[in-house]
Amino acid sequence: MANTKVDCSAQIGEGCRIEDPALIGRTYEDWKQPLRLGSHAIIRPYAVIYCDTVIGNHFQCGYFCVIRAECSLADRVTLMSRVTLEGRVQIGSGTKIMAHVYIPSRTRIGERVFVGPGVTFLNDRYPLRRKPGEAVVQGPTIEDDVTIGGGCTIFPGITIGKGAFIGGGAVVTKDVPPWTLAHGVPAKHFPLPEDLQCGNRPEFMYPQTDLWGPHQDPTWTLEGRDDA
């Protein structure tokens, strides 16, 4: 970790792999508690993680991730490259968040949630258009076993209920009941197909493995590709 800066405000568990360069335990004015990073984390280059944040065991993040202050991440959370948590975000165990996802402050995400690439969560319906004291900043609440497809936009203050499935590209402007399929712009609600009612499978959510690994498809090969 020759080019990685680990501030005195970081408590790092055993067996962590932090790749150069990264900034771990970044301080700021009026910070209160050191970063607490659990054991066996994998942190890729150019990640920035602030103090006043607690991260559980077997955490994994990709390149250029930013985790600001006062976040709470349970065990076995995975953030892929260029994910931003803007502080005061809660994420439950086994949740996987794919690349280029933006999560604003005061957002709560449950256990075994899958968030596809390029999803944007919002926490203010009328940014900069309210009078002082009238601003209401509240991110969405995502309950356990939810799947959110790539490219979705999730509006402030709504709740997506347990086991719901959000189709790719949806714009979710209102609450989604548990175990419901939602898709479209704006998203409409439909009965969840029977084959999607099992919830997100722990055997895919909990292992700390590289998503490019051959375990995903052992038959995959370069044969037949023009650039092979």
Secondary structure as the mmCIF struct_conf table of DSSP 4:
data_model
#
loop_
_struct_conf.conf_type_id
_struct_conf.id
_struct_conf.beg_label_comp_id
_struct_conf.beg_label_asym_id
_struct_conf.beg_label_seq_id
_struct_conf.end_label_comp_id
_struct_conf.end_label_asym_id
_struct_conf.end_label_seq_id
TURN_TY1_P TURN_TY1_P1 ALA A 2 ASN A 3
STRN STRN1 LYS A 5 VAL A 6
TURN_TY1_P TURN_TY1_P2 CYS A 8 SER A 9
STRN STRN2 ALA A 10 ILE A 12
TURN_TY1_P TURN_TY1_P3 GLU A 14 GLY A 15
STRN STRN3 ARG A 17 ILE A 18
HELX_LH_PP_P HELX_LH_PP_P1 GLU A 19 GLU A 19
BEND BEND1 ASP A 20 PRO A 21
STRN STRN4 LEU A 23 ARG A 26
TURN_TY1_P TURN_TY1_P4 GLU A 29 ASP A 30
BEND BEND2 GLN A 33 GLN A 33
STRN STRN5 LEU A 35 LEU A 37
TURN_TY1_P TURN_TY1_P5 SER A 39 HIS A 40
STRN STRN6 ILE A 42 ILE A 43
TURN_TY1_P TURN_TY1_P6 PRO A 45 TYR A 46
STRN STRN7 VAL A 48 TYR A 50
BEND BEND3 CYS A 51 ASP A 52
STRN STRN8 VAL A 54 ILE A 55
TURN_TY1_P TURN_TY1_P7 ASN A 57 HIS A 58
STRN STRN9 GLN A 60 CYS A 61
TURN_TY1_P TURN_TY1_P8 TYR A 63 PHE A 64
STRN STRN10 VAL A 66 ILE A 67
BEND BEND4 ALA A 69 GLU A 70
STRN STRN11 SER A 72 LEU A 73
TURN_TY1_P TURN_TY1_P9 ASP A 75 ARG A 76
STRN STRN12 THR A 78 LEU A 79
TURN_TY1_P TURN_TY1_P10 SER A 81 ARG A 82
STRN STRN13 THR A 84 LEU A 85
BEND BEND5 GLY A 87 ARG A 88
STRN STRN14 VAL A 89 ILE A 91
TURN_TY1_P TURN_TY1_P11 SER A 93 GLY A 94
STRN STRN15 LYS A 96 ILE A 97
BEND BEND6 ALA A 99 HIS A 100
STRN STRN16 TYR A 102 ILE A 103
BEND BEND7 SER A 105 ARG A 106
STRN STRN17 THR A 107 ILE A 109
TURN_TY1_P TURN_TY1_P12 GLU A 111 ARG A 112
STRN STRN18 PHE A 114 VAL A 115
TURN_TY1_P TURN_TY1_P13 PRO A 117 GLY A 118
STRN STRN19 THR A 120 PHE A 121
BEND BEND8 ASN A 123 ASN A 123
BEND BEND9 ARG A 125 TYR A 126
TURN_TY1_P TURN_TY1_P14 PRO A 127 LEU A 128
BEND BEND10 ARG A 130 ARG A 130
TURN_TY1_P TURN_TY1_P15 PRO A 132 GLU A 134
STRN STRN20 THR A 141 ILE A 142
TURN_TY1_P TURN_TY1_P16 ASP A 144 ASP A 145
STRN STRN21 THR A 147 ILE A 148
TURN_TY1_P TURN_TY1_P17 GLY A 150 GLY A 151
STRN STRN22 THR A 153 ILE A 154
TURN_TY1_P TURN_TY1_P18 PRO A 156 GLY A 157
STRN STRN23 THR A 159 ILE A 160
TURN_TY1_P TURN_TY1_P19 LYS A 162 GLY A 163
STRN STRN24 PHE A 165 ILE A 166
TURN_TY1_P TURN_TY1_P20 GLY A 168 GLY A 169
STRN STRN25 VAL A 171 VAL A 172
BEND BEND11 LYS A 174 LYS A 174
STRN STRN26 VAL A 176 VAL A 176
TURN_TY1_P TURN_TY1_P21 PRO A 178 TRP A 179
STRN STRN27 THR A 180 HIS A 183
TURN_TY1_P TURN_TY1_P22 GLY A 184 ALA A 187
STRN STRN28 LYS A 188 PRO A 191
HELX_LH_PP_P HELX_LH_PP_P2 LEU A 192 PRO A 193
HELX_RH_3T_P HELX_RH_3T_P1 GLU A 194 LEU A 196
TURN_TY1_P TURN_TY1_P23 GLN A 197 CYS A 198
BEND BEND12 ASN A 200 ASN A 200
HELX_RH_AL_P HELX_RH_AL_P1 PRO A 202 MET A 205
BEND BEND13 TYR A 206 TYR A 206
TURN_TY1_P TURN_TY1_P24 LEU A 211 TRP A 212
BEND BEND14 GLY A 213 GLY A 213
HELX_RH_3T_P HELX_RH_3T_P2 PRO A 214 GLN A 216
TURN_TY1_P TURN_TY1_P25 PRO A 218 THR A 219
BEND BEND15 LEU A 222 LEU A 222
TURN_TY1_P TURN_TY1_P26 GLU A 223 GLY A 224
TURN_TY1_P TURN_TY1_P27 ASP A 226 ASP A 227
#
